[in-house]
Amino acid sequence: MSKTRSRWAIDLRPLSIASYRRMWIGSAFQNYGYQFTAVAVPVEMFSLTRDSFWVGLLGVAALVPLLVFGLWGGALADALDRRKLLIVGSWVLWLGTLGFLVQSLAQWDQPWLLLVFTAVQSTAFALTNPTRSAIIPRLVPPHLVPAANTLSFTTGEAGVVLGPLTAGVIFATFDLHTALPIAYACDALLFTVGMWSTLRLPPIPPAEKAAKAGLRSVVEGFRYLAGAPVLLLSFAIDIIAMTIAMPRALFPEISDERFGGGAAVGWLFSAIAIGSVLGGLTSGWIGRIRRQGLALVGAVVAWGILVGLAGFAHSLWLMVVVLALAGAADLVSAVFRHSILLVYAPDQMRGRLQGAMTVVVAGGPRLGDLRAGATAALWGAGLAFSGGGFVAAGLAVGLALVFPALTRYRSPDAAPDPRPAEAPEPISSAS
């Protein structure tokens, strides 16, 4: 590989660490499989009710458990062996998928069942997501945390691109009563790879004396966050990016009014994820950035400006390209945001802070959908699209100027760790 190519190509060094490599493979299959269910559930709900209001209730069913259990899941990740917690959460998540499969095979045709199984999966996600993220710094050395996060985000976004496309082929090939069980079964089968990778992880006990995973522990996490302006500002700037600039709720209207509907809406929904994947594949430079706070602000500003520019596009392919560039900026901001948290925070706080981030990252886009829909109803989809992007960019700049702690943040020395690749694991080396 040439020197120029190695500077830009995605950093694969974390894959030399066996424990991280197994978890990465399992997560990639699991994320890809989940997209089958993510497409199938709203399709089934609409086919049962013929009412988009019921489809919207799926978001409520997912958000409420996420808000409740996301914070508690992070506290559990700091108090318990993270491998054991990940195994329990994964089993619950799998049971939710099997519930979707069984009800589709039995053709029970009850909308409330879809809401229940959605809530079950969201509860399990709230437990597993902060736990999985908090595990990464226990598997790789600090200088490889940005690269490990980039790999994880890139494969996750690849699943968001490929999963719905594959599910679409299933629904185009089979009638609905056949396609639904096939989609759910694909998710269940692919999930077994994720279960395998989780079971093969070595024990990951708390680094220090464990605190009880109760309300007091959650409050301690918020107290730490309140006294850590760098982390607090990284959360705030993500909320700005997702709630003010996220345009996805406008895609159906924009697709219908500007591009005649049809396949255009699929391209719009895939565009941001396509950009994130391409951004990840050319992310070799990310690990060499020390002023990560300034880079985070720059990425969020770029995201907002690009979303704003995309709102002016009246060519489908131009809008897709600009949204893809926005997706690449979003990938960069996500990597730096998570890397700052995982390196800045002490291990005994990582689970709780990842739980708070899970709530922010998952809840922000849902609030963004509400913002986009409400402003479109008042001023039209075009203004809601472009205005949201430019306002978010302006607010991000204003936040950075008023509270400069984030832009001043520098990562620890990124010099290569002289220890062997497996040395970061303070745990037994399971092959």
N, C-alpha and C positions, 0 to 999 in steps of 0.2 A: 504494500500500500504506500502510495507516495505521501510525502510529508504534508502537502496541501490537502490531500484527501483525508488524511488522518486527523487534521485539525478541524474538519467540518463533519465528518461522519459520526454517527451516534457512538458514544463511548460504551463499549461492550465489556469493559474490565470487570464490572460486578458479576458477570456471568461466570467468571472463573471461580467464584465462591459457591461451593456445591449447595449449601443450604439456601442461599438467595436464589440460585438458578432454579431449584425445584419449586420454590414459592412463586417465582416469576412465571414459569411454565404453567403451573396450576391456575394462577390468576388469569393468565391469558385465555385459557380454555374456558374458565368459569365466566369471564366477562363476555366472551363471544357467545356462549350458550345462553346467558341471561337475556341477550337481545332478542332471541326467539320468543321468550315469554313477554318481554317488553312490548313487542308488536302484537302478539296474540291476545293478550288480555284486553286492551282497548278495542280490538276488532271484535272479540267475543261479546264484550259489554255492549257495544253499539248494535250488534246483530240481535241481542236479546231485548234491548229497550228501545232502539231507534231514537235515542235521545242523548244528545251530547252532554246534557247535564249529568247523567249517570257516568259518562266517561270522565267528566271533571271530578266526580266524587272519588275516583281512583287516586287522584293526586292528594285529596284530603286524607284518604285512608292510609296513604304512604307517609304523609308529612307529620301527622299527629304522633305516631309511634317514634318517628325519627327524632322529633323534638324532645320527647320524654326519655327515650332510651339511649339517645346519642350521648348525652352527658354522663348518664350512669354507666354506659358501656365503656367510656373512657376511664372512669374511676375504677371499674373492674379490671381494666387492662393494667392499671398501676398496682393493683392489690393482689392479683392472682398470676399464676403461670400463664403467660400469653399464649403458649401453644395449646394448653387445655381449653382456655376460653375460646380460641379460634375454632377448635374442634367442635365444641358445644354449639357455637353460633352457626357453624357450617351445617351441622346436622339439622338445626331448626330451619335454616334457609332451604335445604334440600327437601324437607318435609313440606314446606310451602309449595315448592315446584311440583312435588308428587300430588299435592292436593289439587292443583290446577289440572294435572293430567287425569286423575281419577274422575273428577266431576265432568270433564269433557268426554271421557269414554262412556260414563254412565248417562250423559246427556241430561243432567239434573236441571240445567237451564235456570239457575237461580242467581240473579245479579248480586244478592247479598253475599253469596259464597265467594264471588270474585273479590268483593271488598274485604272479606275476612282473610283470605289467603294473601291478598296484597299487604294487609296490615301485618300478617305473620312474617312475610319476607322482609318488610321494612324494619320490623323489630330486630330480626336477625342481622340485617345489614348494619343497623345502628350499633350492634355489638362487635361485628367482625371488622368493619372498616377501620375504626380507630385502632383496633388491636393489630391488624395487619400492617398499618402504617408505622405504628410504634415499634414493631419488630425489626424494621429495616436497619436502624442504627446499631442493633445488636448483632447483625449479620455482616455488615460491611464497615470498613473504617470511615472516619469522618470525611476524608477527602473524596470518597466515592459515593457519598450520600446523594449529591446532585445527579450523578450519572445513574444511580439506582432508581431514583425518582423519575428521571426522564424515561428510562426503559419501561417502568411500570405505567406511566401516563401514556406513552406512545402505543404500547400494545393494547391498553384499555380503549384508546380512541380508535385503533384499528378495528377492534371488536364492534364499536359503535357504527363504523362504516360498513363492515362486512356482514354483521349479524342481521340487520334489517333487510339488506339486499338478498341474503339467502332466505330469510323468512318470506320475503316477497315472492320468491320463486315457488316456495311451497304453496302459498295461498293462490298463486296463479295457476298451479298445476292441478291441485285437488279441490274438491268441493269443501265448503266450510267445515262440515262435520268430520271430515277426514283430515283436513289440514290442521285443525286445532290440536288434536292429540299428537300428531306428528311433530308439531312445533314444540309442544311441552315435553315430549319424549326426548327430542334432541337436546333441550336444555338439561334435562335430568341426566342423560348419558354423558354429556360433556362435563357436567358438574363432578362426575366421579374422578376426573383428572385432578380437579381442585382438591377434592377430599384426599386423594393419594398424596399430593404434595404437602398438605397440612399434617397428615399423619406421620410423614417422614421427617418433619421438623424435630430437632432436638428440644429438650426442655428449655424454657426461657423464663425462669423465675424472676421475681422483682429484684432489681439491682441492690436495693437497700431494704430495710425492715418495712414490711408491707403495712400500709394504712388500711383501715376498714373502708370498704366501698359503699359508704352511706352518704347521706346528705352533707355531712360535715366534710367529707372528702371532696365532693363536688364544689362546695363553697371554697375550700382551700385552692382548688384549681382556678376559680374565678379571681380569688385574691391575688394569686401569683400572676395571672394575666393582667390584672389591673395595675400591677407594679412593674410590668414589662412592656414599656411603650413600643418597642420594636415589634413585638408580637401583636399587640393590640392594634397598631397601625396597619400591619399586614392583613389582619382580619377586616379592618374597616375599608381598606382599599379594594378588597375582593367584593365586599358587599356593594360598594359603589359600582364596580364593573358589572356585576351580575344583575342587580336590581334595576339599574338605570339604563344599561345598554343592551341587555339580552333581547334579541329581536324575534326569537323563534315563534312566539304566539302570533306574530304578524305574517308568518310564512304562508298559511293557507289563503289569506286575503290578497297578499301581494302576488302569489302564484296565479290566482284566479283573475285578478284585475289586469296585471301587466303581461302575463305569459300564457294565458289561456288554460290554466289548470293542468290536469293530466300529470305527466311525469315530472313537471317542473317542481312540484312541491317536494318530491323525493330528493331532488338535487339540492334544494335549499336546505332541507333538514340534514343532509349529509355534508354540506360544504364546510362548516366549521370543523367537523371532525376530520375531514380530509386534510385540511390545513394543519391540524394538530399532529396528524401522523407524519406529514411531510416535514413539519417543523422538528419533530422528534428525530427523524432520520438524518437530519442535518444539524444535530445539536452538539457536536463534539466540542464546540467552543464554550458551552455553558459551564462546564466544570472548572474552567480557567478564570471565571469572573469572580473577583473578590468583593467588589462593591455590589453585593447582591441586592441590597435595599434599593439603591438607585436603579438597578436593572429591573427590579420588580415594578417600580413606579413607571419607568419608561415603557415596559411591556403593556401595562394597563392603559396608559395614554395612547399607545399605538392601537390597542384593541378598540378603544372608544372612537378614535378618529376613523379607523377603517370601517367600523360598523356604520358610522355616520355617512361616509362616502358611498358605501354599498347601498344605502337607502335611496340614493339618487339614480342608481343604475336602472335602465329600461331595457337592457339586454340581459337575458338569463345567464349567459356564460360570463359576462362581465361581473354580474352580482355574485356568481359562484366563486369566481377567482378572488374578488375582493374579500368575500366572507372567509375564504380559505386562508388568505393572508391574516385576517383577524383571528382565525383559529390557531395559526402558528404563534401569534403574539400571546394568545390565551394559554397555550402550552408552556411558553417560556415563563409567564407569570405564575402559573400553577407550580412549576418545578421550583422556582426560587422561593415561593411562599412556603411550600412544604419543607424545602431544604433549610430555610431559616429556622423554622419551628423545630425540626428534628435535631439540629446542631445547637441552637441557642438554648433550648429548654433542657433541664436535667432529666435523666431517664425516669426518675420517680414521678415526674409530672407529664411525661409525653403522652400517656394514654388519655388523661383528662383533657389535655389541650387538643389532642387529635379528635376527641369526642366533640369538643366545641367547634373545631374546624369542620367536622362532618356536618354538624347542624348548619353552619354558615354556607358551606359549599353546596349542600343539597337543598337548603331552604332558599338561598339567594335566587337561583334561577326560577323557582316557583313564584316568588314575589315579583321577579322580573316579568314573568308571564302576565301577572295581574296588572303591573304597571303598563306594560305594552298594550294590553287589551283596553284598559281604561282610557289611556291617552289617545288611542286610535279612535275610540268612540267619540271623543270630544273634538279632536283636530284632524283626524284622518290617519291612515296607516303610514303614508309617506313621511309626515312630520313626526309621528311617533317613532318611526324607524331611525331617521337621521338625527332628529333632535335628541333622542336618548343617547346615541353614541357620542355626540359632541358635548352634551352636558356632562356625561360621565368622564370624558377626558378632561374637561375643565375642572371638575370637582377633584379629580385625582391630583392635578397640578396644584390646586389650592390646598389640599390636605398636606402634600409634601412641603409646600412653602411655609404653612402655618406650624406644622409639627415636623421639623427636620430630622428627628431621631431615626426615622426609617431610611432616609437617603444617606445618612452618615454610617449606617451599619456596614461593616465589612466582615466577610466570613473568615474563619481561622485560616492560618497558613495552608495553602493548597499543595504544599510540597508532598511528593509521593511518600507514603508510609513505608518505612524500611522493613516492616514485619511481613511475614508470609501472609498470603491472601486469607487463609483460614484463621489467622491469629485474632481478628476482632471478636470471634465468637467466645464469650465467657461461658461456654456450654460445651457439652460433649460433641465431638465431630461425628455426626451420623452421615454415612454415605448413601 
